[in-house]
Each structure stands twice: as structure tokens, then as C-alpha cells.
Amino acid sequence: MATSGIVICSVEDQRKHRTSKLLSSLKSRKDKPNVQSLPLDKNLRLLRTIREQMQISEAMDECTRQKMMMLSPGKTRVQIDTPQIVLGLLNFTFKSDFLSEKSYTQWKNRQASILEELLCLSPNLVTQDHITLKRSLAMIRNAKEWDFMSTSGRAEVVSVIKQVASTLSSLPGRFDLQNETYYWTCGYHLNIRLYEKLLLGVFDVLDEGQVIAEADEFLMLLKLTWSTLGITQKMHDALYLWVLFQQFVGTDDALLLEYATVELQELISAKADDENVRLYINSLICSIHFNTIEIKLSLIDAVFYSLSIWCESKLQDYHLHFSQQHSHLKRVMSLVSAVGVLNFSDNGHMKLRRFNLNTEAAEILESYVKRSIEAAYRRAASDINHLSEVEKKHPLGVLADELRLIAERELNGFHRELCKWCPNSGMIAAMMLHQIYWERLKPFLDGVSSLSEDVKSVLPAADLLDHVLTQLYNTGYGEKRADLHHYPIGEVAKPIILDWVIAQHERILEWTGRAFDLEKWEPLSSQQKQAASIVEVFRIIEETVDQLFGFHLPMDITHLQALVSVVFHTLDAYLLKLLDQIVEKRYLYPSAPPLTRYKETTIPVLKKKFLECMPLDGNVHDKLNNLTIPKLCIRMNTLKYIQKQIDILEDGIRNSWALVRQSIDNTGGKKQLLGTSTCSDQIDELFNTTFDIIRDTAANTISKICDFTGAKAVFWDLRHAFLFCLYCGSVEASRLDGVLTRIDTVLDHVCNFIDESLRDAVVFSICRASLEGFAWVLLDGGPSRAFCDSDIVLIEDDLSALKDFFVADGEGLPRSVVEQEAKFPEQILNLYSLQTETIIQKLMAASEQISLGLDSHDHNNMRLNNAHTFVRVLCHRKDREASKFLKRQYQLPMSSEYEDTPSTDPISQSPLRSDLAKRTTSFRWDSTHSTFTSFRKKLQEATSELRNVGW
């Protein structure tokens, strides 16, 4: 640069330059700007960039500038060679110019080595000069001698070396090229290395994968060194290509490989050089090593061959080299297609053969695929035993996983690019991997008899491998392509999976029974109010479902039917056990007391009759005592939980089965295990047949328990306070207020334990049972209850209070619902409001229907206009005319002949059965004391008398 017209300023010159610019700016505006300073500023900035890129300190840069200016004063263009530059720097540079002695020593030895390579290795050097050079270079390297040598002594040593260098420099060039020097060919190894070092300056020192923005200007400036280093345009292109490629290898930055490919294409398409230039370039011999053989080539050929060898080494194992950067494969393919592949002729000569998208390219790529797959398999197989021990998995399962990863990389990472050159590359890779694994899998499959741990690890892995290989194989072209032979995983797995499901069926039923027997019917938590046993049951079921589908094995509808059967029988067994704990509602109701007529008596009866009671079976009695309101609520919550979880379970099984179906459809081709439409219909039918039964059973059981809960609360838990004490003796002394307090306590328990979605239904059940109990008191209150007209007014008030209680100012049940349920008690009270004569007339009319066979009484339903209702109203009327009528027509005993209430001893008191248990919204009767048949006979006889005789 110093001899090529580029101004190299020292720091002091730069300061003067800036001062002159400042002074010129202060001149008149009429003066023109100093345009001559622009190139200087540009050169200075570029030189500063070069210094920073080559990591040269500012002090060293300034020192070198000064020495170079002393070597080449002014701006005279002088042809200068490398030895002259080195000798000039040695002559004018001292240890004091460096910050440390170590830096100086390294620099000095480097200069001596350059001189040694350029001069001592020259074939034109005579023996005496060689001895002289060796002695002088040894003096330079000797720090004790050189560093303390006088200036004149140094000059003498440099002069000796300079004489030898001048002799060599005066020798003519070999190829008669412009500016050619002796050192172009003699020292080309050093020249090329120096130029490579300069070219590395285009890469950012902070990010070696990036090219600096000033790269073009930097390269233009480097042209100034061509005459000194003997570089031609084609040599520059080849070396720059090589530097870009080497930088890509070091940094793995894909953009650099693209730059290198562009440089390669430009180099290939460049015009041919002159004959002398061609001869000169070909004389620059380089050596490369290929398969342990050293090959000598020209510089450019050496670059081409090195690129080709590298590309082929990577492509022959692209699974190893491009596993992390799949996109590199495309770029390397572009590079190798441009540079060519090595080809050996029959006579043993090696040359590069370029290829395009043709049959020859397909053959080349096919060899790459086969070698890469084989190499990937060998790596996988070499580590199988170690991985098997680490993962605690059968070696065949580990091998299948490794081969699947290879196939997936081939399919997703490499196939898109490889198929451009070799359309059947996917088929080739799939067939190789398939055959490799089948040779090891077949003996294993022959020995499979049960679903052991080894089978669980090998079969799913083999099946997944088969899926991926099928996808890879199907990427091939050609109508005559046959289907890939699938591993018979489904055939081997079907019977052993079915055996496993059957075994799980027995285990789950056992666990379900054990969990149910241990259930105490307490809420799981304040938020989860279902029983713990049902959570455990669903956990076991879901665990079984997850295990089955977690095998990742092919299945058909037989396996699904077996699984659904397990779920159905498990939940059905749980529901049957739960339902078996519920007592029939008929056991809750007390017996209907005997029919009596009201009669005031002043003479006490010495021996009163006791109300007859039918004792309950001890087991039933214990069950009723255990079925407390909170436990009934937990049971209903549990059934609601079953309804919710069965939906989730069904969706989960459907989704898992859909994945199995998708896997089968993707792999099976023409041999799918099930037709799509047929399978879908069968699946829907299977789920509808089984899970809907569970849903319906749970819903029906909820309804039954809900209805039972209301009856249990009123007719069992509140029996004494409600049925036996309300209005007993007199209405005014035993009103409904005390009963409402107890019902409110029951409702508090319900709201604390019942699920929010079931609360209204249970409250409604209690409301209905309360109104039924209220009607029971009015019609079946027994000998202790008799109502006069004034009592009816109070009872009507109580009925209104009972309705308002459940409406709860609009926060409870809808008023319309409560009013509907209260119709029958209201109608009974309306009967009590009628005159006795009117009721007797209604009884006569109803009795006529019985005598004529027109009565539709079905032994269960109590209707308002039924003769039984009219008789019971008359029995409970505190009226002489009614009593007289009942005595005359039915010979009913006086109420005073019986005890007021049954025994209140909870041990001796046995609840009496009643067909109220079969009611829905209407009142029903029991015929414990007087059967329907016997009483109907009495009504018929009374009707016959009434037709002939007035009452």
C-alpha cells in the first residue's frame, strides 16, 4: 500500500489534516470546499477498520506506519517485494516500540521466519549464501545478541541479508507476467497464507459468522497487495471461496455457505485466463490428502477437490452432520452439484464430475442415502445395550425408538431436498430400516405369549416404527409401487390384550366391592361432597383405560367392547350395591289407625285398646336408622358425580379410540381393520347401549333416593313430632309451628350436604312429603284427632304457613309448584268445611258407584270423591250427626276406646307399612286394620240400607 499511491499518514499528519480542514471551513463562503480531502478521509477510515479487524493495537499501527514511510518516503510508486518490507521493518524497529518484551520477541521471530521461508528455501540460493543467511537469521532470533546490538551492527546484518535478497529479487519471473517477481513462484506458499490472513479481515471480529459492511471496499483495497504477493483475479476468487467455506465450517453459519456457493459459481463461469496466467496458476502446486493418499494439484483444483471431498464426506453421513441443521443439506447439495463429485476412471485418474437433476444424480444420491442410513444404524446399534440398561427397557424397544428417530429425520428433515435429486430416496431408506429391524424382531414375536414388560416395551415401539416407515415409504413415486410389508404387531397383540382386559375386569370388580364395603358415606371435602369410594372406583377405571391405550398397540372393536364392558359392569355393580342399601319406601309409613267415631264420654274406659303395630324386620329397621339425611345426600351426590364422570370417561375413551383409529387408518392402507362408516356406527351403538344405561340407572336411583329422602324425613325422622303429635287432643294446643322448626333443621342439613344441582329436587321431595303428612293427619289421624269448624280455620292457617315456609319469600320453591302439591290437603279442608249432611250425601253417591261396580279405585290411589275419603272425614269430625251415622251404618267403635298415640319408645315402636310408598303426587292408603275388600263390603251393605231407609 505504501508504494501503490495510497497515502499513509502518521498520527501527527492526521492532526495537521484535521487542522487544515478547520481553517478552510472558517474561510469565506465563496471559497469552494476542499474536495481533495474526501479520498483521504475514506482511506483513513478503511485503514482504521483493517487495523481493528486484524486486531492490531493503535500504537503498533502508528509504529508500523512510521517505519513504512521511512522505507518508502513520499508518494513515489516503487515495486517492492516482501523481503524488502521485512528487512526495512527489522532495521527501523526496536524493543522500545512495543509495550512488552514478549510482544517484541514474537514479532521479531515472525519476521525472521518469513525471511527464512522466502530466502533459505529458494532453489537458486548458493551454498555460501545459505550459510550466511542462516547465521544472520540466528543473530536476529538471539535476543541477547540482537537486542543489545548497535545500530551500525544491525545495519550490517540487515545489509548482508539484503544483498542475498537483492540477488534473488533480480532473477526474472518464470511466466513473463506484468509485475511478476521471483517470489511469486518461489514463495507462493507464504504468499497464499499471507493473503488468506488478509482475507479473514472481512469477518467481524465480534461475530465471526458475519461479514463486515465494508467488505467490498476492503477487498478492493486488498488488490493493492496482488503485485507483491503474486495474486491474480482467479486466485483471489478461489482463495476467497476457500476462506468463506472455512469460516462456515468453523461457525456453522449457513449464510457463509451461500456466499461460498455464489463465489464458486462465479469462479466456474469466469472467462479463461491467458495462457501465461493459466500456466502460472497451474504451477502453484498444493497437496491434499484423500483416503490416506497425498495428491498434488494446482491451487484452484486443490480448492475444488477439497470442497468436493468435504461435501461427499458429509453427504455420506448426512444424518450425523446435518441432524441439527437440516437446511444445511440443501446448501451442501447446491455446492457439490456445482463443484462436482470425485470420479475415478479406468486408468485410475481422478477427476470431478458435475451432475444435474438426472438419472446419474439419482444414482449418486441413492448411494448417499444408503451409506447414511447404514452409518446411522451402526451408531444406534453400538449404544443399544447401554441405553437399554439406563432406560430399563428391552434392547429391541430401544432399537425401534432409535430407528424411528432416524426415519423421522429422513422424512421431516431430509426427504424434501433429497427427492428433488432422487425421487425414491424415501422408499430406499424405509426399506433398509424395515429390513434391518425385521431381522431382529421376528424371533421375538415368535415367543410372545403374554403382555409382559418386555412385550409392553417392544411391541408399541415396533408399531410406531412401522407407522413412520410406512409414511416414509409412501413418499416414493410410481404407480406400480407395492405396499410396505407391515410388522404383524396387531395379530400378535390382539389375544394378549384381550386376556389383559379380562384379567383387569376381575381385579376392578374386586376393588370396587372392597371400596364400597369400606364406604362410610361422608363427604370427601367441603367442596367435593361425593363419597370417597366412587372417586376410587373412577380412578381405577381411568387408570385401566389409560393403561390400555397407553400400550400404544393396534386394537379393534373387540378390545373396545371388552373395555366398555369392564366399565359398565364396574359401575353397574356399584349402583346395584348402592340401591340395595335403600329400603323400600313403604316401610317408612305408619299403619292406618282404626276407623272410629267421635264420641264424648264422661265415664272413663278402664281398659283401652292399643293401636296395633306390625313390627319391622330387624335388618330393615337397622337400614332405616343408618340411612340418615346427610348420608342420603352423599349418596345422591355420588350418583350425580357418576353422571358427570361418565360423560368425561366416555369422551376420553372416544378420543383415545379415535387416535387408535387414525393410527390404523394411516398405516393399514387397503388392509384396515375396520371400515370407517361401519366402525363409527358400531362405536356409537356400543356407547349408547352401555353408558346410557348407566346414566339412566343413576338418574332413576337419584329420583328414588330423592323421593325416599323426603318421606324418610317426614314419616320416619319427624314421625313423632309431625304424625303423632300434630293436632293430637286439640288443634289449638298442638299447632304446626313446632313441626316447621324441625323441618327447617332438616333443610339446613340438606343444604349443607347436598350438591347444588340436586338441592331443589330434595327440598321439593321434603315439601311433597310434608304436605302428604299433613293430609295423613287430616284423614288418618286416628282416634286422638277430631276437628270442629273452628279447628278447620286454624288448620287452614297452618297449611298456608306450611306453603309459605317452602316458598320462602320467593327464595325457595316456586309458589306454583307448592300450590300444586297442596291441592289435595286444601280439598280435604274444603270437605271439612261442608255440612255433615252434604258429606253423607257425597258418601252415598260414591257408595252407589261401588255397589254398581263403577268405582275405579285401584287399591292405591286416594281420590277426593272416593267413599274412603268421605268416611275418614266423617270419622274425624267432632259432630254428633256424623258419629250417629257412622255407628248406625258401619258400627264403628268410639274413639275413646283407644289410646291416644302409639308407644313413643323407639325400641318397642315398630314402624308400620303403608302403600303411601307407592304414591307419586297423590295420597295412598293402606289396609292394615281394615282391608279394602272388607270395607268395600260394608259400604255396599250400607248403601243398600240407605236406599230404603233414611239415616
SULUR-V373789 format. One record per run of one state. SS is the DSSP state (a for helix, b for strand, c for the rest). FROM is the first residue (numbers start at 1). TO is the last residue. If there is no record, write none. Layout:
# SULUR-V373789
ss-><SS SS>
from-><FROM FROM>
to-><TO TO>
This chain:
# SULUR-V373789
ss-><c a c a c a c a c a c a c a c a c a c a c a b c b c a c a c a c a c b c b a c a c a c b c b c a c a c a c a c a c a c a c a c a c b c b c a c a c a c a c a c a c b c a c a c a c a c b c a c b c a c b a b c a c b c a c>
from-><1 11 26 37 54 58 72 82 93 95 98 101 121 127 142 143 147 151 170 182 187 188 203 204 211 212 215 230 233 252 254 270 275 284 285 291 293 299 316 318 322 327 340 341 345 350 354 359 383 384 392 395 422 425 447 453 474 489 518 532 551 557 581 585 589 596 598 609 610 618 627 629 672 676 718 719 725 737 754 756 781 787 788 789 811 815 822 823 834 836 852 861 862 867 876 877 878 880 891 893 895 898 899 915 919 924 925 932 949>
to-><10 25 36 53 57 71 81 92 94 97 100 120 126 141 142 146 150 169 181 186 187 202 203 210 211 214 229 232 251 253 269 274 283 284 290 292 298 315 317 321 326 339 340 344 349 353 358 382 383 391 394 421 424 446 452 473 488 517 531 550 556 580 584 588 595 597 608 609 617 626 628 671 675 717 718 724 736 753 755 780 786 787 788 810 814 821 822 833 835 851 860 861 866 875 876 877 879 890 892 894 897 898 914 918 923 924 931 948 951>
